Amino acid sequence: MLTAVLLAFTYYSDAFFPNQEQSTIVYVQKSQVETITVDIEGMTCAGCEATVKNAANSVEGVLETHASYDTRKATVKFDRSKATKEAIFDAINRTGFTVKTQANKGKK
């Protein structure tokens, strides 16, 4: 029985995570907006996507986040005057997932 519940979790996991979509209108200078796409190690379900999105969105200055467990990537748009890549990476890494950047891609 437990196995069936765990297997079905990936299809229903969004029900356990609140919708964290930001609906606030923020004015940012276009020159300050940066978009990064990084590999995320450990995402296996829709719940993982929600966790990564929530973590990135918790960083002040993050404007938009998309995550996909299928591609194991996250794309984050942020205001460079308020947020740094390192702060975003740290927030995601604290959830138990690992951000794989160009600098550490070859490391195990």
N, C-alpha and C positions, 0 to 999 in steps of 0.2 A: 504494500500500500504506500509506504513512504517513497519507494522508488517512483511510483506513478506520479505522486505529488511533485517530487523533485524534477522529473522530466517535463511536467506541464508548467513548471514555474517560469520558464523562459517565455511562454506565451502570455502569461497573466501577471508578470512581475511589475508592469507599469501601474497596476492597481495599488501596489504597495508604496509607490513613490509619488509624492505630490508633484503637480505640474509646476516647474520652476521657470517657465517661460517669462521673460521680463516684458512688462507692458509699459514701462516708463519711457517717456520720450526724452532722449538725451541728445544734446547738441555737442558735437565734437568736431574740431577742425579736421578736415579730410587728411591733411598732412600728418596728423597724429594717429591715424588709424592704421593698425598693422594686423595682418591675418597670417596665422601660422597653422601648419598642418603637421602633426606629429604621430608617430606610431605609439600605440598604447599596448603594453604587454599585459595579458591576463583577462581581457574582456571576452566573455563567453555568452552573454545573453542581453536582453533588453534592459534588465535591471542594472547590469554593468554600465550600459550606455547612460542611464539616468544618473547613476552615481558619479560618473565622470563629468557629465554636464553640470550637475549640482555643485560639484567641487570647483570646477572652473568658474562658474557663474558666481560663486561666493567671493571671488577676488574683486575688489573694487576696481572699476575701470574696464571689466570684461563686458563687451557689448552683446556678443552672440556666441553660442557654442553649439556645434554639431558633433555627435559621436556615433560611430558605427562599429558594432561588434563583428559584423561580417568582414569589414576591411581592417578592423583593429586600428582605426585611425580616429583622431579628433581634430577638428578645425575650430580654432578660436580666433575671434575678431576682438581686438581690444584697443583701448586708448593708451598709447605709449606714455602720455603725460601722467597717467594714474596707475598703470599696471606694468609689470615686467614679465618677461617670459619665465624667469626663475620663480617668481611668485605663483604663476599659473602652474608650472611644473610641480612645485612643492605641494600645492593644494591637491593636485591629482595624485601625486605619489603618496600623500598621507592617507588616501583611501585604500591603499594596498595594491593598486595598479602601478605599473612602472612606465613612465614616459621615456621613450627611446628617442633621443635626439641624435643629430648627426655626430656629435662628439663621442657618444657612448654606444653607437650602434654596433661597433665591432667588439665591445667588451662583453664578457659574460658575467 
